Amino acid sequence: MTHLLLTVGRPKAAYIQQGLEEYLQRLRPYGGAALASVKAARAAKNTPPAQVLAAEGQNLLARLQDRDLVWALERQGRAWSSAQWARRLDRARQSGRPRLVLVIGGALGLDRAVQQRAEALVSLGPATLAHELAALVAAEQLYRACTILAGTPYHRV
């Protein structure tokens, strides 16, 4: 199973870019991972947030394939421990689906259509994170889940 981090907007901060590159490289032995992004919707000041979300949502959905297993990072989702990430990843691998896609929305979150397409809504906790930082945390948790399943010493708890 391959992995894709699909984000709204490209990470701008150098430390985020470096961290993502590091974890994407670390994920190579575990099926590989890639980072893809869609442009954040540009909107005038009076544009309703729902319209911005819908535009970004359409762009995200267009990047998904029918057989993708999708987990959407959403603050109203369920928070998983690292062990739960590993169990969910193990089930995902057994599903026969070729690719797991972690979708991270933009500053306004994710459109309802993207949430409905997802098999799981995953929260990274109650704190609000910048979406590019959420992508880095998701990449690390994915890597941690892979190492838990492989029995390597990265996860020490």
C-alpha positions, 0 to 999 in steps of 0.5 A: 500500500502506498501513502499520499498526504493530500493538502490544500496549499503547499507548506511554506515554512522551511522547517515544515518542508524539511520535516515532511521530506524527512518523514516521506523518506523514512516511509520509503521502506513501508510502501512509500509516501508522497505529498500532493497539494491543491491550490487554496481557493482565492476568494474576495472578502465577501465570499462565503466560507462555504463557497471557498470550502466547496471549491477546495473540496472539488479540487481535493476530490478530483485528486482521489481515485475510486479505490483510495482509502481516505482518512480526512484530518478533521478537528471533529474527528476521533483522536487516535492513539499511536497504537490505534493509528497502527491498528487502523493502518494494519486493517487498511493494508489488509483491505486490498486498497492500493493507496491510503490518502490522508487529506488535510484541509486548508485554513477553513477546514474540509468541505462536507463532500470530502468528509463524506468521501472519507472512511475515517475522520481523524482528529489530531487532538483538541488544539487547533493546528496550522494546516501545514503543521497538521500535515507534518504531524500526520506524516509522523504518525503514519511513520510511527504506525508503520514502525509499530507494525514492523516492530522497530524501536522507533515507538518506545511506549 
